[in-house]
Amino acid sequence: FLAVFCGFLAETQREHIVERRRVNESMKQVVENLEYDSIRCVVNAISNVALAKGLDSLRNELKKAIAGQPDGNSLYYYTLRYTGDFGEAVFNSSAISELKSSGSLRLIGNKKIVGDMADYYERKLYAARDYMPSRLQLTALQKTINGFFSLQYLDNYIQSYDSLIEKDFTNDYNYKEILEHKPALQLLNNDPKELAKLYTEISQFEMQVKKYNFWLYLIKEASGKLSGEIREEYHLE
């Protein structure tokens, strides 16, 4: 009986050691995911700050157009350069998903860390997705833009997309060529009321980008804090 009992204790201890190693390895992966998230937040937030500044300049040009003094080249320049895609951060949740699916989440002894992880993955990341500009919004904006701008005289701009695959999906088109275009580019529609509607849609897009950026900065801060807690708890370098 004593031998069986000691064997049971030894097996239990072995399982405990294996589980502890498994959790440590999983938490190391969580930290790596958090570091990835932080980098993506910074890169996309910086991109979105530049985007918002461009949209602000576009709104100033639209105000001039509404007042009857349109600068066609400037309007085309800011519209084509700043009303496309925004910087969208793609977060890495592979480690937390593995913890949940394997049932290892229950093995984390520090319940504060469990709660902070839940807050990060189940609230902050979802909130960021909810606040970013939607594809529906971008599609509607592009439809409105098409009523004012034509690419008929911008063949170089169109052809610049031919090399996207060769250049890692990067368009290196020199947008300043638009500012120097001769003859000056013209709007398809100069109706002040219609231009005012475009102004409103541009403004809404700009505000949505800024809201999304708020969450990117918040997530960056949260990812760093959570990463620090996990490192300290599990003595990770």
Disulfide bonds with the S-S distance in Angstrom:
none
